């Protein structure tokens, strides 16, 4: 149920770790790849980020 709510076309904020540093990014979820356990996020500058689910600390 939680993953389904991410697929909606709403603006989300994600806090995640990358190489030991905490980052914060706002954008729209483009897709979920459960086989690779990644989330694709299109940020406000139209860049696509691929974030591992295990590195995500908070989604709001």
N, C-alpha and C positions, 0 to 999 in steps of 0.2 A: 504494500500500500504506500509506503514512503517513497519508493522509487517511482511509482506512477505519478505522484504529485510533482516530481521534478520535470516530467515531460511536458507539462503545461507551458504555454508560451508567456510566462511571467518573468519579470526581472528578479533575479536571486543574487544574494551575496554569499560567497564561499570563502571561508578561511581555510587555508591548507598549507602544509609544509612542503618545501622543495629545497633539497640539499641543506637541511637543518635550519632554514629560515622560514618564519611564518609570513605568508602573503595573504592579501585580501583582494578579491576580485568581484566585480559586479558584472552581470551579463545574463544572457538567455541560454538555457540549456539546449544544445543542438542534438544531443543523443547520448545514449548509454550503451556501452559495450560490456555486457556482463561476462563474456568469455575472457576479455583482456582486463576486466574490472577497471574501466576508465570512464570518465565523464567528459564529454566535449562541451565546451562553453564558449560562446561568442561574446567577447567583451564589448565595451562601449566604443572602442577604437576599431571594431569590426575584425579583430584578430581571433582566431580559433585557438583555444587552449585545451590541451588534453591533460586531465588531472586524474591520478590514480585514486580510487575510492578509499584505499587504506590511508592516504595522506590527508584526507579531508577531516578537519577538526569541527567545523560548524557550518551549517547551511541555514540561512534565514531569508 
